[in-house]
Amino acid sequence: MRVYINTVFEEVYSAEAEEVVLPGDEGELSLMNFHQPIVCRLTKGAVRVISNRKVKSIPITDGIAHMEGDTLKIMAEVA
């Protein structure tokens, strides 16, 4: 899936991923390619992007995520 993480001012991260783990309101949420379309609120924690058995962790304070098809777009305040 294609992952985009943006703040109000800039694109923080853009890459392909196999899985993304999000810090959601009700706990962690794991998304993979072609997950059911979803919009969710994010809380303080780390967005973990997993690709080729490597994990990239991006700390956030809050935000929103939108998944549709093979694209995940995240608008967040980066810590």
C-alpha positions in Angstrom: 0.0 0.0 0.0 1.1 3.6 -0.5 1.4 5.6 2.8 1.3 9.4 3.1 1.9 11.2 6.4 1.4 14.9 6.3 1.2 17.8 8.7 -0.5 21.1 7.9 2.8 22.4 6.6 4.6 19.6 4.9 4.7 15.9 3.8 6.6 14.1 6.5 6.6 10.6 5.0 5.7 8.9 1.7 6.5 5.3 0.8 5.2 1.8 0.1 4.4 -0.4 3.1 3.2 -3.9 3.8 1.5 -3.0 7.1 0.9 0.1 9.2 0.0 0.1 12.9 -1.8 3.2 14.1 -2.4 4.5 17.6 -6.2 4.8 17.6 -8.7 6.1 20.1 -9.6 2.6 21.2 -6.2 0.9 20.9 -3.9 0.0 18.1 -5.2 -0.6 14.6 -3.3 -2.6 12.0 -3.9 -1.9 8.3 -2.8 -3.9 5.3 -3.3 -3.6 1.5 -6.9 -3.1 0.5 -8.2 -2.9 4.0 -11.9 -2.1 4.4 -12.3 1.7 3.8 -12.0 3.5 7.1 -11.6 6.9 8.7 -10.3 7.0 12.3 -9.0 9.4 14.8 -5.5 9.0 16.0 -4.1 9.7 19.5 -0.7 10.3 21.0 1.7 7.4 20.0 3.7 6.2 17.1 2.6 5.3 13.6 4.6 2.2 12.7 5.2 1.6 9.0 6.4 -2.0 8.3 8.1 -2.7 5.0 10.7 -5.5 4.1 10.8 -6.6 7.8 11.9 -3.1 8.8 9.9 -0.8 11.0 9.8 3.0 10.7 8.3 4.7 13.7 6.9 8.2 13.4 5.7 9.8 16.7 2.5 11.8 16.6 0.4 13.7 19.1 -3.0 13.4 17.3 -4.4 13.2 13.8 -6.8 11.4 11.5 -6.2 8.5 9.1 -8.1 7.6 5.9 -7.7 4.3 4.2 -9.2 3.5 0.8 -8.1 1.0 -1.7 -4.3 0.6 -1.5 -3.8 4.2 -0.2 -3.5 5.3 3.5 -3.4 9.1 4.1 -2.6 10.4 7.5 -2.9 14.0 8.6 -1.2 14.4 12.0 0.6 16.6 14.4 4.1 15.2 14.5 5.8 15.1 17.9 
